[in-house]
Amino acid sequence: TIFLSCSSSVIKCKAAVAWEPNKPLVIEEIEVAPPQANEVRIKIVATSVCHTDLYHLLESMHPDGFPTVLGHEAAGIVESVGPGVTEYQPGDKVIPLFIAQCRECRFCKDQRTNQCEQAWRATDRPGVMAPPETRLTCKGKTLLQFVGTSTFSEYTVVNAMAVAKIDPAAPLDKVFLIGCGVSTGYGAAVNTAKVEPGSTCAVFGMGGVGLAAVMGCKNAGAKRIIAVDINPDKFEKAKVFGATDFVNPKDHDKPISQVLAEMTSGGVDFSLECTGKVEVMRSALESCIPGWGVSVVVGWTDLHDISTRPGQLIAGRKWTGSAFGGFKGRDAVPGLVKAYLDKKVKLDEFITHKLTLEQVNDAIEMMKSGKCIRTVLNVSPE
């Protein structure tokens, strides 16, 4: 492949287009415009379907959020850069970020959060989940760039604030997982919950994010990690990441919070909700021990309110949330890639299937039915 530092040419390539909600994606030839000032055009090598893609396509279904190119968990190679970009060069291996890091706003300068004012401006349109500007077109129509990334495409253009440069030795068909699911779950445990050595944890939902949360609890030194899921097929996989106990709510005729309280002498020290279902968020909170229990909302939804009785919080439980595991993307993602290369975090074990971009609808169906953890979509050769 020939890479150009400042490309003025439009690239025509394949992408999976979501023309309308709740319909299969369509493989189309799209046009990807050259990167403008402070933008980077990336050749996507590997990507995957994450639950948030499904949420936008099948649950939220906001009409203003289409047509769009979904995909936000990916890795690729810089093809060209726009004017003003000095941090990235053509040929660099990178991971696009759905939460930008401008490094200049009050949030970026505060170690307590990974939120960024620039990221808000880019995607702060309820239900749309895309910035107003896009570099993608198809059949004369503009295509929204889902959370500013749109990785279900052979090429995409992202803001330079939303790109992490990674080790050139990193295998892109593995480290793409750090672009969302693994960072989100792992960081929710180690950064947001701040799981302590010797503690007892419960993780609700054994998808990719939940399994990463289990791994985070294990690496933080938790002595007991209870995996909660209604799919018993997930429990063997949970054990690989460090789960010590398994609970299927369907096996019990009492609330799961009561089951966990009885198992743990009153409740768990830390709980992490990784399903995006508000009733599970409540169960996760109420499974925590009074006095110091911490429950973290990790799964995304914006369709329903959460609720609990005030006494649950007055008793000393803390209820908080986590986005992208609290990691500041440009700063932290290179270190997570290094941790994988140093065998300190697992990635290979999350990948259960390998398909091509043309098979993206198969990947969506497998995730809907719970038949996969992560399906890598090989988009381009590395």
N, C-alpha and C positions, 0 to 999 in steps of 0.2 A: 504494500500500500504506500502511495506517495502522500506525505503530509505537508500541508502548507501552513505557514505561521499566520498569515492573514489572507483568508480565502474570500474572494468576492463572488464565487460561483454558487448557484443554487444546486443542492444535491437532490436527486430523485432517488427514492429508496422505498423499501417495503416497511409498512407499519400496520399494526392492528388497530383499526378505528372503531370506536364506540359511537355509532351515529345517533343512537337513541337509547334511553334506559331500558333495562330488562330484555335486551336483545343480544344475540351472539355478536362478538366482535367480527369485523370484516377485514381481511387482509387486502390492503390497497397500496397503490403507488402514491406516495405523498411527496410534496416538495418541502425541503428543509432549507430555509433561508440562511445566508451567511451570518455569523455572529456579529452583532453590533457592539458598540462600546461596552467594555467590561463584561463581555459574554464569551462563552466557550462552546464550541461545537464538538460533540463527543460521538465517536463510533461506539455504540453499545455492543459489548461482547456477550454478556450474560445478564439475564433479568429473571424475575419470578413474580408470580401472583401472590399478593399479600391480601389479608382480609379487608384492608381499607379500600383496595380496588373494587372488591366485591360489594362493599358497603355503598360506594358511590353508584355502581352499576345496578345493583339489585335491591338495595334497601332505601337509600336516600332518594334516588331517582329524580333529582331536581331538574326540571326541564331546561333551566338556564345553564346547566353543567354539561351540555352536549351540543354538537359533536365534540368528542375529546379523544385524545390518545392517553390511555391509562398507563400505569407502571411507574413505580418509584423506588423499587429495590433492585439495584443494578450496579454494574461496574463496566468500565470501558476505557477507551484510549482517546486522548485529545487529538482531534483531526485538525482544528484550526482555532485561532483565538482572535477576538475583536480588538480594536484599538484600546490602548490603556491597560491591557492585561500583561502583567510581567511575572506573575507567580507560576504560571503554567506554560508549558511548551508543547508543541505538537509531538506526539509519541509518548507523553506522560501517561502512566496508568492512574486512573481516577475513579472515585465513587461520587456520583451526584447526591446532593443532600436535599431532602424536602423541608428541612428547617435551615435557613441560611444563617451565616454567622458573619455579620459585617465588621465585627471587632471594634466598632466605634460608638454604638448606642449605649444607653445606660444599662441595658440588660446584658449586652455582650461584655461590658466592663465589670459586671457583678458576678462573682463566682457562685452565687446561690441559684442561678438559673441558666438554661440554654435557650431561653426565648430571645427573639431578636426583632426589633421594630421593623427592620427591612423585610423580614419574613412575613410579618403581619400585613404589611402594605401589599405584598405580592399576592396573598391568598385570602385576604379578609373580606370575602364575599360569601355570605351564608349559602350553603348548598352547592355553590359553583365549584369550590375547591381548586381554583385555578386563577393565575394572575390575568389581568385584562389584556396584556400583550402576549403575542405568540409568534413563533417563527415557523409554524407548521401550517400548510395548506393542502387541500385535496379537492380536486374537481371544482376549483374556483371558490371553495368555501374555506374559511379559517377554522382550524382545529384548536380547541383549548388545550393548554399544556397542564395536565393534571398535576397538582401541587408543585407546579413549576418545573417538573422533570420530564414526564412522558417518555418512559423507557421501553415501552412496547413498540419500538421503532429501531431501525438499523442505525439511524442518526438522530440526535436531538441537540437542542441549544439550551444551555442553562446559564444563569447569572454566575459570574466568577465567585461571588460570595457563597454560592451553594455548591461548591466543588471541593472535595478533599483529595489531595495528591497523596498517592500511596507508594509503598515499596515496589520497585520494578520487578522484584522476584515473586510478587504475590500472584497466585493463580486466580484469575478473574472469575472463573466458573465456580469458585468457592467463596471468595471474599465479598462477592456481591451481596451476600446475606447480611453483611455489616451495614448495608445501606438502609435497612429498616429493622426487620424482625429480631435479629439476634441482639443488636444494640438496644432496641426498645425494651425487651424483656430482661436482659442481663443488667442493664443500667438501672431499671426500675428497682431491682433488688439491691445492687451495691451502692448506687448513688442516691436514689430517692428514699427507699425504705431504710437504707443503711443497716442492712441485716447484720446482726452481731454474732460473734463466735459463741457456740453453745446454745443458740436460740432454736425455737420451734417455729416453722413456717408452713403456710398452706398456699398453694398456687392453684387457682381456679382456671381451667382450660388448658389442655395439653396440645395446642397448636404450636407453631414455631415460636411465637412470642412466649407462651407459657413454659415451654421446654427451656428456652433461654433464661427465663426467670428462675427456674429450678437450678440451672447451671450457676447462675449468679448467687443463689442462696448457698449452694455447695461451696463455691469458691470463697464465700464470705465466712465460712466455718460453721454454718447451721448444723446442729446435731440431728435434727429431725425435720424432714421435708415431706409434707403430705401433698400428693398430687390428687386433684379433684377433677373428674371428668365423667360424662355420661357414656363415653365410648371406651369400653374395656380394652379395645385393641391398642389404645394409646399408652397403657401402663408399662408395657415392656420397654418401650422407647423412653419413657420417663425415668426408668431405673438407670438407663445408660447415662443420663445427665445428672443423676444423684438423688432421685426421689427414694425415700425410705418406706413410705406408706402410700396406699392407694385407696381412695374412697370414691365409689360410684353412688351419687345421690339417689339413683333409681333403685338401689338395693335397700333403701331405708324408708320407713314410713313416718319419719320425723324430719324436721328441718335440718338441713346440712350443718347449720351453725350449732345446733344442739348436739349433733353427732360429733363434730370436731371438739366441742367443749368437753364432752364426756371422754374423748380420747386423750385430752391434754390437760386435765385438771383445771378446766375453766376457760380455755381458749388459747389460741396461738399468739405468739409474740408479734409475728408479721404475717400479713396476708396480701396476696397480689392477685388482682382480678384481670384476666387476660382473654375475656370473651367478647366484650363490648355489649353485654346485656345488662340492663339496669337492675333487674332482679338479682342477678348474680353479684353485682356490686354491693347491694345491700347485704346479701348473705356473707360476702367476704368480710365486710366491716363487722357484722354481728358475730363472726367466728373468732374475732380477736378478744384477747383477755382484757378485762377492764383494768384501768390504771395506767397501762403503758402500751397497749396494743396499737400497732400502726397498720392501716390498710391502704394500699395504693391502687388507684384506678388506672389501668393501663390500656384496656380495650377501648376503641373509639366508637362513639355514637353521638349524634346530635339530634336524635328524634324524640327522646323521652326525658323526663325529669328523673332524678334519683331521689329517694326518700328513705328516711329512717326515723325512729322516735328520738326526740332530743336527749332522752336519758342515756342512749347509747354513747353519745359524745360527752355528756356531762360526767359520765363515769370515768372519763379520762382517755377514751380511745381517740386516735387521730385518724382523719380521713383526708387523703391527699391524692394528687394525680401526677402522672409522669408522661412526658412526650419525648420520644427518641432516647429514653433512658436517662434523661438529664445530661446527655453528652453534648458539649459544644462541638459541632461536627467537624469543622476544619481543623481544630486543635486535637480532638480525641480520636477520630477515625484512623489516622495513620498509626496511632498507638495500639488500637484494637487489631489492626492488620498484623502488626508486629507480634502481638500476644498470640495470634493464631499461628504465625510462622514459628514462634517459640514454644508451641504446643501448650499454651496456658489456657486457651479457650478452644472449644470444639466447634467446627463448622461442618465438616464432611457428614457427620451423623444426622444433620438436619435434612440432607438431600435424599429424598426417597425415589424421585423419578427424574428422568432427563428427556426433554422434548425440544422441538424447534419452535420458533415464533409462530409458524403457520399452525401449530397445534395448541395455540393459547386457549382456545375454547375447551379443549380436553382438560387442560390444567385447571381451568375455572370449575369445571364439573367435578374434578377430583377433590378440589378444596371444599366445594359445597357439600360433598358427601362424606368428608372426613377421611378420604382414602389416601391422603398424602400429608406429609408435614410441609416440605417445600419441594416444588418441581422447578428445576433449573431449565429455563428456556435459552438454549444456545442460539444467539442472534447472529453473531459474526465470528469468524475465526480470530483468535487472539493475535 
